[in-house]
Amino acid sequence: VQLQASGGGLVQAGGSLRLSCAASGHTFGVLYMAWCRQAPGKERDLIAAVSRSIGMTYYVDSVRGRFTISRDNAKNTVYLQMNSLKPEDTAVYYCAASSGGRSLRISDYSYFGQGTLVTVSS
């Protein structure tokens, strides 16, 4: 599976960004998809996931209510709409794919994209 993320950038606190991740090399509809992030000096954490076909979503507490993960199976693309951004959201954001079952932990994911940097200024 190849994953190509885009949409990162510099934004002021309170602003919004939309990340996109295009997948190839696998039947997209059978993949569990997620967004992860890694802040400087910290581990990579899963922050949102979306199931294969019915689009059930999962969020960690720190982003729930501000971020929305979605997928378009016709376009082989997963999105992360980020609203009300905070300086602590500054990180490299990675999309990830899992061909296994229900995948809500970063250890469930075998495929990661190259990452896109999001910087939120105060």
Residue frames as qw, qx, qy, qz and C-alpha x, y, z in Angstrom:
[[0.000, 0.889, 0.457, 0.000, 0.00, 0.00, 0.00],
 [0.398, 0.156, -0.003, 0.904, 1.30, 3.43, -0.95],
 [0.162, -0.838, -0.490, 0.180, -0.02, 6.46, 0.92],
 [0.365, 0.293, 0.086, 0.880, 0.49, 10.08, -0.11],
 [0.208, -0.752, -0.510, 0.362, -0.54, 12.75, 2.39],
 [0.266, 0.351, 0.158, 0.884, -0.97, 16.43, 1.64],
 [0.266, -0.778, -0.418, -0.386, -2.55, 19.57, 3.03],
 [0.601, -0.527, -0.299, 0.521, -0.27, 20.52, 5.89],
 [0.287, 0.651, 0.064, 0.700, 0.96, 24.03, 6.51],
 [0.226, -0.065, -0.454, 0.859, 1.13, 26.96, 8.89],
 [0.282, -0.651, -0.518, -0.477, -2.06, 28.20, 10.49],
 [0.117, -0.422, 0.403, -0.804, -2.94, 30.47, 13.38],
 [0.022, 0.162, 0.889, -0.428, -4.56, 29.12, 16.50],
 [0.425, 0.446, 0.443, -0.652, -8.29, 28.78, 15.99],
 [0.418, 0.479, -0.451, -0.626, -7.89, 28.16, 12.28],
 [0.888, 0.142, 0.377, -0.219, -8.64, 25.13, 10.14],
 [0.116, 0.509, -0.751, -0.403, -6.82, 22.79, 7.80],
 [0.922, 0.154, 0.165, -0.316, -7.90, 19.80, 5.75],
 [0.217, -0.486, 0.813, 0.237, -5.48, 16.94, 5.20],
 [0.867, 0.318, -0.099, -0.372, -5.88, 14.44, 2.40],
 [0.371, -0.429, 0.813, 0.130, -4.30, 11.04, 1.86],
 [0.759, 0.394, -0.283, -0.435, -4.47, 9.17, -1.42],
 [0.645, -0.303, 0.701, -0.029, -3.99, 5.40, -1.29],
 [0.696, 0.485, -0.406, -0.341, -2.88, 3.02, -4.02],
 [0.262, 0.415, -0.869, 0.067, -1.68, -0.53, -4.37],
 [0.027, 0.149, 0.938, -0.313, -4.54, -2.18, -2.49],
 [0.213, -0.582, -0.656, -0.431, -8.31, -2.39, -2.64],
 [0.010, -0.351, 0.301, -0.886, -9.08, 0.75, -0.67],
 [0.640, -0.395, -0.181, -0.634, -12.48, -0.40, 0.51],
 [0.871, -0.255, -0.416, 0.060, -11.01, -3.21, 2.61],
 [0.488, 0.220, -0.416, 0.735, -8.57, -0.98, 4.45],
 [0.402, -0.818, -0.346, 0.223, -9.09, 0.49, 7.90],
 [0.428, 0.583, -0.032, 0.690, -7.66, 4.02, 7.67],
 [0.512, -0.736, -0.293, 0.331, -6.28, 6.32, 10.32],
 [0.255, 0.823, -0.186, 0.472, -4.45, 9.55, 10.97],
 [0.762, -0.427, -0.232, 0.428, -1.55, 9.64, 13.39],
 [0.165, 0.925, -0.131, 0.317, 0.69, 12.46, 14.51],
 [0.796, -0.201, -0.224, 0.525, 4.12, 12.89, 15.99],
 [0.105, -0.989, 0.032, -0.098, 5.09, 16.04, 17.85],
 [0.405, 0.664, -0.522, 0.351, 8.76, 16.97, 18.32],
 [0.002, -0.415, 0.770, -0.484, 10.37, 14.72, 20.90],
 [0.655, -0.041, 0.505, -0.561, 7.28, 12.56, 21.31],
 [0.361, 0.044, 0.915, 0.173, 6.05, 9.20, 20.07],
 [0.291, -0.056, -0.556, -0.776, 3.75, 8.80, 17.11],
 [0.304, 0.209, 0.750, -0.549, 0.13, 8.51, 18.28],
 [0.002, -0.411, -0.786, -0.462, -3.04, 7.46, 16.52],
 [0.124, 0.159, 0.308, -0.930, -5.61, 10.25, 16.76],
 [0.648, 0.317, 0.147, -0.676, -8.48, 9.18, 14.47],
 [0.174, -0.089, 0.937, 0.290, -9.59, 6.09, 12.58],
 [0.645, 0.263, -0.002, -0.718, -12.37, 5.18, 10.18],
 [0.663, 0.001, 0.747, -0.043, -13.70, 1.73, 9.35],
 [0.328, -0.001, 0.747, 0.578, -13.92, 0.20, 5.92],
 [0.028, 0.394, 0.712, 0.581, -17.37, 0.49, 4.46],
 [0.239, -0.779, -0.571, -0.103, -19.86, 1.92, 6.93],
 [0.225, 0.644, -0.097, 0.724, -17.49, 4.64, 8.06],
 [0.652, -0.712, -0.250, 0.071, -17.55, 4.17, 11.81],
 [0.321, 0.724, -0.294, 0.535, -15.12, 6.64, 13.36],
 [0.750, -0.499, -0.286, 0.327, -12.89, 6.75, 16.41],
 [0.206, 0.804, -0.177, 0.529, -11.11, 9.72, 18.00],
 [0.527, -0.147, -0.549, 0.632, -8.80, 10.26, 20.89],
 [0.210, -0.791, -0.489, 0.302, -10.07, 12.70, 23.51],
 [0.310, -0.500, 0.079, 0.805, -7.68, 15.50, 22.57],
 [0.008, 0.092, -0.516, -0.852, -9.16, 15.92, 19.08],
 [0.015, 0.499, 0.862, 0.084, -12.74, 14.70, 19.49],
 [0.036, 0.842, 0.443, -0.304, -15.19, 17.46, 18.58],
 [0.010, -0.799, 0.243, 0.550, -12.55, 19.44, 16.64],
 [0.024, 0.387, -0.789, -0.477, -11.29, 16.94, 14.04],
 [0.818, 0.272, 0.283, -0.421, -13.33, 14.87, 11.60],
 [0.216, -0.296, 0.847, 0.385, -12.01, 11.85, 9.71],
 [0.744, 0.440, 0.241, -0.441, -13.81, 10.74, 6.57],
 [0.388, -0.216, 0.777, 0.446, -13.18, 8.63, 3.52],
 [0.644, 0.520, -0.084, -0.554, -14.21, 8.55, -0.11],
 [0.720, -0.110, 0.671, 0.139, -13.85, 4.98, -1.33],
 [0.679, 0.678, 0.273, 0.064, -14.51, 6.04, -4.93],
 [0.285, 0.905, -0.263, 0.173, -11.46, 8.30, -4.79],
 [0.855, -0.026, -0.351, 0.381, -9.30, 6.02, -2.61],
 [0.193, 0.502, -0.257, 0.803, -8.82, 8.97, -0.28],
 [0.494, -0.612, -0.558, 0.265, -9.10, 9.63, 3.43],
 [0.083, 0.712, 0.005, 0.697, -9.44, 13.12, 4.89],
 [0.456, -0.448, -0.543, 0.544, -8.87, 14.84, 8.19],
 [0.028, -0.782, -0.197, -0.591, -10.75, 18.09, 8.71],
 [0.525, -0.265, -0.474, 0.656, -9.10, 19.97, 11.57],
 [0.113, -0.803, -0.237, -0.535, -10.95, 22.88, 13.16],
 [0.497, -0.842, 0.071, -0.196, -10.21, 25.07, 16.19],
 [0.816, 0.242, -0.340, 0.399, -6.55, 24.23, 15.91],
 [0.531, -0.842, 0.091, 0.034, -4.32, 24.74, 18.94],
 [0.143, 0.792, -0.594, 0.024, -0.54, 25.19, 19.21],
 [0.515, -0.340, 0.775, -0.136, -0.36, 21.73, 20.82],
 [0.854, 0.394, 0.307, -0.147, -1.69, 20.25, 17.55],
 [0.288, 0.805, -0.489, -0.175, 1.65, 21.11, 15.95],
 [0.699, -0.230, 0.675, 0.061, 3.11, 17.84, 14.62],
 [0.209, 0.277, -0.761, -0.548, 3.89, 15.80, 11.56],
 [0.741, 0.144, 0.370, -0.541, 0.67, 14.08, 10.54],
 [0.011, 0.241, -0.915, -0.324, 0.74, 10.64, 8.95],
 [0.819, 0.051, -0.066, -0.568, -2.02, 8.67, 7.32],
 [0.197, -0.310, 0.927, -0.076, -1.99, 4.95, 7.97],
 [0.752, 0.094, -0.353, -0.549, -3.67, 1.85, 6.60],
 [0.384, -0.243, 0.858, -0.238, -4.51, -1.52, 8.04],
 [0.560, 0.092, -0.644, -0.513, -5.70, -4.58, 6.15],
 [0.163, -0.053, -0.930, 0.325, -6.54, -6.38, 9.38],
 [0.227, -0.636, -0.737, -0.042, -9.66, -6.28, 11.47],
 [0.219, -0.941, -0.221, -0.131, -10.89, -3.51, 13.72],
 [0.669, 0.167, -0.161, 0.706, -7.85, -1.26, 14.05],
 [0.238, -0.931, -0.170, -0.219, -7.86, 1.31, 16.83],
 [0.615, -0.679, 0.220, 0.335, -4.23, 1.12, 17.96],
 [0.263, 0.820, -0.426, -0.278, -1.21, 2.38, 16.09],
 [0.325, -0.377, 0.861, 0.103, 0.33, -1.09, 16.42],
 [0.681, 0.381, 0.604, -0.163, -2.52, -2.41, 14.22],
 [0.505, 0.835, -0.013, -0.218, -1.24, -0.41, 11.25],
 [0.817, -0.081, 0.367, 0.438, 1.38, -1.69, 8.82],
 [0.477, 0.467, 0.340, 0.663, 1.41, 1.09, 6.26],
 [0.192, -0.782, -0.209, 0.555, 2.26, 4.75, 6.80],
 [0.480, 0.820, 0.149, 0.273, 2.54, 7.69, 4.43],
 [0.598, 0.304, -0.191, 0.717, 5.44, 10.13, 4.35],
 [0.334, -0.591, -0.437, 0.590, 3.87, 12.68, 6.69],
 [0.170, 0.690, 0.240, 0.662, 2.80, 16.28, 6.32],
 [0.340, -0.121, -0.460, 0.811, 3.79, 19.03, 8.75],
 [0.213, -0.807, -0.428, -0.346, 1.13, 21.05, 10.53],
 [0.378, -0.024, -0.374, 0.846, 2.30, 24.10, 12.47],
 [0.225, -0.818, -0.485, -0.213, -0.14, 26.06, 14.61],
 [0.317, 0.270, -0.273, 0.867, 1.07, 29.45, 15.79],
 [0.253, -0.601, -0.646, 0.397, -0.25, 31.13, 18.90]]
